[in-house]
Amino acid sequence: MRTMRGVGVVLLTALALSTPVFAQSTDDHLSLNAAIGPSFANLGTTFSTTAGVDYKLNDRATLVGEFGVLPHAPFDKASAIAGPLAIPGSESPRVNAYHWNGNLKVRPFELGRFEPYVTGGFGSFTTAATIDSRSTGTSTVEEGRRLTDFATNLGAGLMYRFNKWVGLTADYRTFFVHRSDDTPHVNRFTTGLTLSLK
């Protein structure tokens, strides 16, 4: 019985000592990021948000899982990406664009608090357009069209870090939306505040 207690104490001690070491090593590699700010794109000027999970491979390369939203883009500027309207002559007041992608981000060097980077990857690009809206009494009925396509993206950016958790980012990205008959693209420049949980 004493042997079992001794083994139990040794195992619990090893677990207690290894947990902080594991947490420190995971903390160095895994982080959650969110960015919010204005977006200037060929879809029009709109507000943009992105959220991502970063896995640091080494001091220069990071794998990024990213989700982004470009809401309320004017339909006349986003018609190439939104696809044709189902009802001729109808005009959508807005197009919402969403992207999910996995990227490789490379930071070739740092200049003090400035961190330039290049990025590229693949995922999906979704557009959701309201193509018709009718009011009946107190209710509004909207007809929508949603397209999801395979997409690739390339870009570059610059982050200025205020500290370990907060930075200011400027990001230029081109999304290539691969469809069977066409490959429209979205050029997007976003700037804004980036928050990181490491």
Backbone torsions as a table, in degrees:
resi	resn	phi	psi	omega
1	MET	NA	-41.4	178.2
2	ARG	-63.0	-36.6	178.8
3	THR	-61.8	-42.3	179.3
4	MET	-64.4	-40.9	177.0
5	ARG	-62.9	-43.7	179.6
6	GLY	-61.2	-44.9	177.9
7	VAL	-63.3	-41.8	178.7
8	GLY	-61.7	-44.0	178.7
9	VAL	-63.7	-43.4	179.1
10	VAL	-61.9	-45.0	180.0
11	LEU	-64.9	-42.9	178.0
12	LEU	-64.5	-39.3	177.1
13	THR	-64.5	-43.9	178.4
14	ALA	-62.5	-40.7	178.1
15	LEU	-64.5	-44.0	-179.9
16	ALA	-62.9	-37.9	-179.9
17	LEU	-77.4	-31.9	-177.3
18	SER	-79.8	-27.4	-178.5
19	THR	-60.7	-49.1	177.2
20	PRO	-62.0	-36.4	178.8
21	VAL	-64.9	-44.4	178.5
22	PHE	-63.6	-42.7	180.0
23	ALA	-62.4	-38.8	179.4
24	GLN	-67.3	-41.8	-178.8
25	SER	-69.9	-38.8	176.8
26	THR	-66.2	-40.8	-179.0
27	ASP	-59.0	-35.0	-179.8
28	ASP	-71.3	-24.6	-173.5
29	HIS	-103.7	-31.5	-172.3
30	LEU	-110.9	133.3	176.4
31	SER	-147.2	153.9	174.9
32	LEU	-108.1	135.9	-177.9
33	ASN	-131.0	147.4	173.6
34	ALA	-140.8	137.7	178.8
35	ALA	-129.2	143.8	-179.8
36	ILE	-143.7	137.2	180.0
37	GLY	167.4	-177.5	-179.3
38	PRO	-73.3	152.0	178.7
39	SER	-128.6	132.7	178.7
40	PHE	-117.6	112.3	-173.7
41	ALA	-138.5	169.5	173.7
42	ASN	-69.8	-3.1	171.3
43	LEU	-87.6	-4.5	-176.3
44	GLY	109.4	171.1	179.2
45	THR	-85.1	128.2	-178.7
46	THR	-152.1	174.4	177.1
47	PHE	-89.1	143.1	-175.3
48	SER	-131.6	143.8	172.9
49	THR	-134.0	144.3	173.8
50	THR	-136.0	150.3	174.8
51	ALA	-137.2	144.2	-177.3
52	GLY	-153.8	161.7	172.5
53	VAL	-116.3	123.8	-179.5
54	ASP	-107.3	135.5	172.0
55	TYR	-120.1	111.4	-175.6
56	LYS	-76.6	117.3	178.0
57	LEU	-80.0	-42.0	176.4
58	ASN	-158.1	-167.0	-176.8
59	ASP	-65.2	-19.4	-174.9
60	ARG	-115.2	-25.2	-172.9
61	ALA	-117.4	139.2	-179.0
62	THR	-138.2	137.9	169.5
63	LEU	-90.0	133.6	-175.3
64	VAL	-125.4	127.5	167.7
65	GLY	-102.7	121.1	-168.0
66	GLU	-132.1	141.7	171.2
67	PHE	-125.5	133.9	-179.6
68	GLY	-137.4	154.4	-179.4
69	VAL	-130.1	132.0	170.0
70	LEU	-119.4	90.3	-172.9
71	PRO	-86.0	154.5	169.6
72	HIS	55.6	44.1	174.7
73	ALA	-75.9	140.8	178.6
74	PRO	-64.0	136.7	-174.7
75	PHE	-63.8	-36.5	-177.9
76	ASP	-62.0	-28.1	178.4
77	LYS	-91.2	-20.8	-176.1
78	ALA	-107.3	10.4	-174.1
79	SER	-63.1	-33.5	-179.7
80	ALA	-65.2	-34.7	-177.9
81	ILE	-88.8	-26.8	-176.7
82	ALA	-79.8	-19.3	-178.4
83	GLY	88.8	170.4	-176.8
84	PRO	-69.5	151.6	177.1
85	LEU	-77.2	144.9	178.8
86	ALA	-75.8	-29.4	-178.4
87	ILE	-110.8	112.4	-179.8
88	PRO	-59.8	137.4	178.0
89	GLY	86.5	-12.7	178.3
90	SER	-81.7	151.9	-178.9
91	GLU	-132.6	130.4	-178.2
92	SER	-82.3	136.4	176.6
93	PRO	-72.0	-19.2	-176.8
94	ARG	-160.7	159.7	172.3
95	VAL	-132.5	129.3	174.5
96	ASN	-103.3	132.2	-179.8
97	ALA	-117.4	137.9	180.0
98	TYR	-130.7	143.6	174.5
99	HIS	-136.2	138.4	171.3
100	TRP	-116.5	128.3	177.8
101	ASN	-153.5	155.1	171.5
102	GLY	-110.6	126.2	-174.9
103	ASN	-127.2	159.3	166.0
104	LEU	-106.9	123.1	178.9
105	LYS	-111.0	128.9	-179.3
106	VAL	-120.5	126.4	174.4
107	ARG	-105.5	99.7	-174.5
108	PRO	-66.9	-28.9	-179.9
109	PHE	-162.0	170.3	175.3
110	GLU	-128.1	144.9	175.0
111	LEU	-122.4	89.3	-176.1
112	GLY	65.0	-117.9	178.8
113	ARG	-90.1	-4.2	179.9
114	PHE	-86.4	131.8	179.8
115	GLU	-127.3	92.8	174.8
116	PRO	-74.8	151.6	179.8
117	TYR	-150.6	159.6	169.3
118	VAL	-122.7	150.3	-176.4
119	THR	-147.5	153.9	176.7
120	GLY	-164.9	151.9	179.5
121	GLY	178.9	-162.0	-178.2
122	PHE	-144.0	163.3	-179.9
123	GLY	174.5	-136.2	179.3
124	SER	-133.5	154.8	178.4
125	PHE	-129.9	124.9	-177.8
126	THR	-118.8	135.6	171.6
127	THR	-119.5	137.3	177.0
128	ALA	-125.4	118.5	-177.1
129	ALA	-119.5	138.9	170.7
130	THR	-87.4	113.8	-174.3
131	ILE	-101.2	-15.2	176.3
132	ASP	-156.5	142.5	-179.3
133	SER	-138.7	127.7	-180.0
134	ARG	-130.5	136.9	175.4
135	SER	-101.5	130.1	175.9
136	THR	-129.1	100.4	-177.8
137	GLY	67.7	-120.6	-179.3
138	THR	-95.2	0.8	-178.2
139	SER	-109.6	152.0	174.3
140	THR	-121.4	129.2	178.4
141	VAL	-109.4	124.5	179.5
142	GLU	-115.7	139.3	174.1
143	GLU	-106.2	130.5	-175.7
144	GLY	-123.3	163.2	176.3
145	ARG	-132.9	129.8	-179.4
146	ARG	-125.3	130.7	176.8
147	LEU	-124.2	132.7	175.0
148	THR	-124.8	127.9	-176.9
149	ASP	-134.9	155.7	171.3
150	PHE	-64.0	140.2	-178.5
151	ALA	-142.5	149.2	171.3
152	THR	-119.3	160.1	179.6
153	ASN	-148.0	149.7	175.3
154	LEU	-135.8	146.9	178.6
155	GLY	-173.5	-177.8	178.7
156	ALA	-151.4	160.4	-179.8
157	GLY	-163.6	-179.3	-179.4
158	LEU	-143.3	129.8	175.5
159	MET	-116.5	135.1	171.7
160	TYR	-108.6	116.9	-177.5
161	ARG	-91.1	121.5	172.0
162	PHE	-74.9	-40.2	175.4
163	ASN	-157.4	-165.6	-176.5
164	LYS	-65.3	-25.2	-171.9
165	TRP	-107.8	-22.6	-173.1
166	VAL	-127.4	136.0	177.7
167	GLY	-149.3	169.2	175.7
168	LEU	-114.7	126.5	-173.3
169	THR	-121.5	140.8	168.1
170	ALA	-120.9	124.9	-173.4
171	ASP	-133.4	126.9	174.0
172	TYR	-112.8	128.0	-176.3
173	ARG	-139.5	143.1	170.3
174	THR	-116.2	122.3	176.2
175	PHE	-100.7	126.4	176.1
176	PHE	-103.9	114.2	-177.1
177	VAL	-94.6	112.5	-173.1
178	HIS	-90.8	111.6	175.8
179	ARG	-116.0	166.5	-175.9
180	SER	-63.9	-32.7	-175.3
181	ASP	-111.8	-6.9	-172.8
182	ASP	-159.3	162.3	173.8
183	THR	-133.2	76.7	176.0
184	PRO	-67.9	159.8	-179.8
185	HIS	-134.3	157.8	176.9
186	VAL	-121.2	119.4	172.2
187	ASN	-95.9	123.3	-175.3
188	ARG	-132.6	129.8	171.6
189	PHE	-116.3	120.7	177.9
190	THR	-122.0	149.7	174.5
191	THR	-141.8	147.7	179.9
192	GLY	165.9	-172.2	-176.8
193	LEU	-84.8	134.2	178.0
194	THR	-117.1	128.8	178.3
195	LEU	-112.2	134.8	-178.5
196	SER	-125.7	135.3	172.0
197	LEU	-111.1	113.5	-176.8
198	LYS	-115.9	NA	NA
